[in-house]
Amino acid sequence: MRWSQVKSLVELDIWIQSYNCESKQVLLSHSTVSSGVNALAASVVEDYVKKWKPKWNDAKLAIVSKVIATATGVLSFGFVYIAELMGNIFTVN
């Protein structure tokens, strides 16, 4: 690892620590959502796309994985927006 990379990581750590606790939770939840979306895209590529198009090289499969991850992320946040518009569904007594 080069010094510039270490310096960037330290600056990123300081930047994250400068936010309050609520912002850290938002950053952590974004990381969790991102890893879930990427795992789903990788599973779809491995289980379905490779069987459907076995001759595709890794570069094409990487592009397909990125497209699937992007589409899944957009759909997920779209569903969150729709759920927010629906309001409260369950009432708690």
Secondary structure, 3 states (H helix, E strand, C coil): CCHHHHHHHHHHHHHHHCCCHHHHHHHHHHHHHHHHHHHHHHHHHHHHHHHHCCCCCHHHHHHHHHHHHHHHHHHHHHHHHHHHHHCCCCCCC
